[in-house]
Amino acid sequence: MSPGFLSTQVHGQYNGERIGRQSIMEEVAVVEGSATLLGETLRAKRMLQEKTLKAVADRAEISTAYLLKLEKGQVESPSPHILHRLAGELGLDYLGLMRDAGYVIPDDVAVPAGGTLAHALSSEELTDDEARAVAAFLRMYRAGELR
């Protein structure tokens, strides 16, 4: 959906409430932001585990091209079934992925610490070198070399 298209059809009434271009654009930004957050989360975790696109895609039973689109934030509403398979393959919290994808999850559902860490790592875009450095640090830490 392009902003140019939206700007031609955005004024009017919705359930008695006046809507305008700004409110529509804000909603579109939320959707785009969700896709980007999901993509960053998936990519960061995959890179951290040093897995290839093909390896993750094959195990999640999706195409490599589709996983790449997910990682680039180009998929607006990924299937919950696919998110579930990706969560399992990458060791991510399923509900966290659903939230990242823009799905509404009740607030009383707790997100485990791993989901919080994945979110924290994905809040800033890492370069490939940075992702490799973080992955190397975690391998050393987990091996007890830094304690």
BABALUM-319366 format. One line per 4 residues: for each residue z, y, x of C-alpha. Coordinates in steps of 0.05 Angstrom, whole numbers, plus 32768, in hexadecimal, padded with zeros to 4 digits. Example, Ala and Ser with C-alpha at 12.3 -4.5 7.8 and 13.67 -1.06 7.14 Angstrom:
BEGIN
809C/7FA6/80F6 | 808F/7FEB/8111
***
This chain:
BEGIN
8000/8000/8000 | 7FEC/8042/801F | 8012/8083/8014 | 7FD0/80A4/8000
7FC8/8075/7FC6 | 800F/8080/7FAE | 8009/80CB/7FAF | 7FD3/80C9/7F79
7FFE/80A2/7F47 | 8046/80B8/7F50 | 8058/80ED/7F1C | 8071/80DC/7ED7
80AA/80BC/7EB1 | 80CD/807A/7EBC | 8102/8065/7E89 | 8109/80AE/7E77
8116/80C2/7EBF | 80E4/80F1/7EE0 | 80C8/80D5/7F20 | 80A0/80F7/7F56
807E/80EB/7F98 | 80BD/80EF/7FC2 | 80E4/80B9/7F9C | 80A8/8089/7F9F
809F/8095/7FE9 | 80E9/8088/7FF6 | 80E4/8045/7FD3 | 80A6/8032/7FFB
80CB/8045/803B | 8104/8016/8028 | 80D3/7FDC/801F | 80B0/7FEC/8060
80F2/7FF2/8084 | 8108/7FAF/806A | 80CA/7F8C/8083 | 80D3/7FAD/80C7
811C/7F99/80CC | 810B/7F51/80B9 | 80D4/7F50/80ED | 8100/7F6B/8124
8137/7F38/8113 | 8106/7EFE/8115 | 80E5/7F14/8156 | 8127/7F23/8179
8144/7EDF/8169 | 8103/7EBB/817B | 80FF/7EDF/81BE | 8149/7ED3/81CB
813D/7E89/81C3 | 80FD/7E8D/81ED | 80D4/7E6C/81B6 | 808B/7E78/81AC
806D/7E91/816B | 8049/7E4E/8163 | 8088/7E24/816E | 80B0/7E4B/813A
8076/7E4E/8108 | 8068/7E04/810E | 80B1/7DF1/8102 | 80B6/7E22/80C7
8075/7E07/80AA | 8050/7E49/80AB | 8015/7E63/80D2 | 801D/7E87/8114
7FF6/7EC1/80F6 | 8027/7EC7/80BC | 8064/7EC6/80EA | 8043/7EFC/8114
8039/7F26/80D5 | 8082/7F1C/80C3 | 8098/7F32/8108 | 806C/7F70/8105
8089/7F83/80C1 | 8047/7F7A/809D | 8061/7F4D/8065 | 8083/7F71/802B
80A2/7F37/8005 | 80A6/7EF6/802D | 80B8/7EB8/8006 | 8102/7EA6/8005
80EB/7E5E/8015 | 80C9/7E75/8055 | 8105/7EA1/8068 | 8132/7E64/805E
8107/7E39/808D | 8105/7E71/80C1 | 8150/7E7B/80BC | 815A/7E31/80CA
8129/7E2F/8103 | 8144/7E6D/8126 | 818E/7E62/8115 | 8191/7EA2/80EC
81BA/7EB1/80AF | 818E/7EA5/8072 | 81B0/7EDB/8047 | 81AA/7F0C/8080
815F/7EFF/8084 | 815A/7F08/8039 | 817D/7F4C/803F | 8151/7F5F/8079
8114/7F4E/804F | 812C/7F7D/8018 | 8147/7F4A/7FE7 | 8186/7F5C/7FC1
81C1/7F32/7FD6 | 8205/7F3A/7FB5 | 8236/7F62/7FE0 | 826D/7F2D/7FDA
8243/7EFB/8002 | 825C/7EFE/8049 | 822B/7F01/8084 | 8243/7ED7/80BF
824C/7EF6/8103 | 820A/7ED9/811B | 81E6/7F01/80E5 | 8209/7F40/80FB
81F6/7F34/8144 | 81AE/7F27/8131 | 81AE/7F67/8109 | 81CD/7F8F/8142
819A/7F74/8173 | 8161/7F86/8144 | 8179/7FCC/8133 | 8154/7FE7/816F
8110/7FCE/8184 | 8116/7FA8/81C5 | 80DD/7FA5/81F8 | 80C9/7F5F/820E
80ED/7F6B/8250 | 812D/7F80/822C | 812B/7F44/81FE | 8122/7F15/823A
815C/7F38/825E | 818A/7F30/8221 | 8176/7EE7/821B | 8184/7EDB/8266
81C7/7EFD/8260 | 81DB/7ED1/8224 | 81C5/7E92/8248 | 81F0/7EA5/8284
822B/7EB8/8257 | 8226/7E77/822F | 8222/7E4F/8270 | 8264/7E6F/8286
8245/7E93/82C1 | 8260/7ED7/82AB | 82A7/7EC5/8297
***
